[in-house]
Amino acid sequence: MNLVLVVLSCLVAAVAAAPQFTRPNLPDRPFIAIVRDDRQDLGNGAFNYVFEAANGIRESRVGNPGSKGQINMQGVYRFPLDDGTFAEVRYVADESGFRAESPLIPTPHPLPAHAVEQIRVAEEQRRRGIQF
């Protein structure tokens, strides 16, 4: 009888520990298949990476060792928007920092002419050694 109880307990524990294919903490969303996941590590800090999902999400990235010990990267990622179009962001990360380009990234308004003139005058005064 004890052996049956032990075996039954082990069976219940195995069923309880089995992977659950539901996502209880996420809203009900369809499963999105990964259609591509290519990774190449060249061993010296250089790498290539491409990821793509069935819904059009895609990222590709290339990395190379930089001059100051960092890894320089450039890449592009895209994802679907609610209207059915795709957002795309291209980026570079190197000794000069991170720079991203996309029509979706807000840009500052141009400075008014009087502000541009004040900056020009201040730069000229600095060149001539004028300090306030």
Sequence and secondary structure as in RCSB ss.txt:
>XXXX:A:sequence
MNLVLVVLSCLVAAVAAAPQFTRPNLPDRPFIAIVRDDRQDLGNGAFNYVFEAANGIRESRVGNPGSKGQINMQG
VYRFPLDDGTFAEVRYVADESGFRAESPLIPTPHPLPAHAVEQIRVAEEQRRRGIQF
>XXXX:A:secstr
 HHHHHHHHHHHHHHHHS     TTS       EEEEEEEE SSS EEEEEEETTS EEEEEEEE TTSSEEEEE
EEEEE TTS EEEEEEEEETTEEEEE TTS       HHHHHHHHHHHHHHHTT   
